[in-house]
């Protein structure tokens, strides 16, 4: 029985032990190809075999994958920034200061509002992130 279900978003698990610690010819190349695809949707499950979008007719062992939600996203963390509202729209600084807590950010926003009467400053919390891993490019050498 697979640990995944149809509709799950998965990514290649480059640390997976494949074939009971035995490496078969081509395993690493397959893993690299799956990693380059990035996020994939499970389209069918048959025992411990997965079928993923873009790979019709081909299955992979579920041990090659992990849920995308388990994947660390670089620079994603709970953080807060402050933005001023101009003409009803957020206008954060080009490189806004980041605050580790909402209380700290609120205190700074209140201080900024006191220094700039008539301006509204809001605290924004990062609640999600999107990241697409760069695809490694092969370097070709002319012989």
C-alpha positions in Angstrom: 0.0 0.0 0.0 1.4 3.4 -1.0 1.8 6.3 1.5 0.4 8.6 -1.2 -3.1 9.1 -2.8 -4.3 10.4 -6.1 -4.0 14.2 -6.1 -1.1 14.5 -3.7 1.7 16.9 -4.7 5.0 15.2 -4.5 8.7 15.9 -5.3 11.6 13.5 -5.8 13.3 12.4 -2.6 17.0 12.5 -3.4 17.8 10.9 -0.1 15.6 7.8 -0.7 17.1 4.4 -0.4 16.2 2.6 -3.6 15.9 -1.2 -4.1 16.9 -2.1 -0.5 20.2 -0.2 -0.5 21.2 -1.6 -3.9 21.8 0.9 -6.6 20.7 -0.2 -10.1 22.1 1.3 -13.2 20.3 4.5 -14.0 18.8 5.1 -10.6 20.7 8.3 -10.1 19.8 9.6 -13.6 16.1 8.8 -12.9 16.3 10.6 -9.6 17.9 13.7 -11.3 15.2 13.7 -14.0 12.5 13.6 -11.4 14.1 16.3 -9.3 14.3 18.5 -12.4 10.5 18.1 -12.9 9.9 19.7 -9.5 6.4 19.3 -8.1 4.3 16.6 -9.6 0.7 15.4 -9.0 0.0 11.8 -8.3 -2.4 10.6 -11.1 -2.7 7.0 -10.1 -1.6 4.5 -7.4 -1.1 0.8 -7.8 0.3 -0.8 -4.6 3.7 0.8 -4.0 3.8 2.2 -7.6 3.0 5.8 -8.4 2.0 7.4 -11.7 2.6 11.1 -11.9 1.5 13.9 -14.3 3.7 14.3 -17.4 4.9 10.7 -17.2 2.0 8.8 -18.7 2.5 5.1 -19.0 5.4 5.1 -16.6 5.4 4.3 -12.9 7.9 4.9 -10.1 8.2 3.3 -6.7 6.7 5.5 -4.0 10.0 5.4 -2.1 11.4 7.8 -4.7 9.0 10.6 -3.5 8.0 12.7 -0.6 5.1 15.1 -0.1 5.9 18.6 -1.4 4.7 20.0 1.9 7.6 18.2 3.6 10.1 20.0 1.4 11.9 22.9 2.9 11.5 26.1 1.0 14.6 28.3 1.1 14.1 31.5 3.1 10.5 30.6 4.1 10.0 31.4 7.8 7.4 33.1 9.9 8.2 36.8 9.5 6.5 40.1 9.6 7.0 43.4 7.6 5.5 46.8 7.7 3.9 48.6 4.8 2.4 52.1 4.4 -0.9 52.4 2.6 -0.9 54.9 -0.2 -4.1 55.6 -2.2 -5.7 52.4 -0.7 -2.8 50.1 -1.8 0.1 48.5 0.1 3.4 50.2 -0.6 6.1 48.3 1.3 9.7 49.4 1.1 11.7 47.9 -1.7 13.6 45.8 0.9 11.5 46.0 4.0 12.9 45.3 7.4 11.8 41.9 8.8 10.5 41.3 12.3 10.4 38.0 14.1 7.2 38.7 16.1 3.9 40.4 15.5 4.3 42.4 18.7 7.6 43.8 17.6 6.3 44.7 14.2 3.2 46.4 15.7 5.3 48.5 18.0 7.4 49.7 15.1 4.3 50.4 13.0 2.9 52.5 15.8 6.2 54.4 16.1 6.2 55.1 12.4 2.6 56.3 12.5 3.4 58.7 15.3 6.4 60.1 13.2 4.2 60.4 10.1 0.7 61.7 11.2 -2.0 60.9 8.7 -0.3 57.9 7.2 -1.5 54.3 7.9 1.1 51.6 8.6 0.1 47.9 8.6 1.8 44.8 9.7 1.9 42.0 7.1 2.7 38.4 8.0 4.2 35.9 5.5 1.8 33.0 5.4 3.1 31.1 2.5 5.9 30.9 -0.1 6.4 29.6 -3.6 9.7 28.3 -4.8 10.7 26.6 -8.0 14.1 24.9 -7.8 16.4 25.9 -10.6 16.9 23.2 -13.2 20.6 22.1 -13.4 22.0 22.7 -16.8 24.5 20.2 -18.2 27.8 21.6 -19.4 28.9 20.1 -22.6 32.6 19.9 -23.5 33.7 19.9 -27.1 36.1 17.1 -27.8 
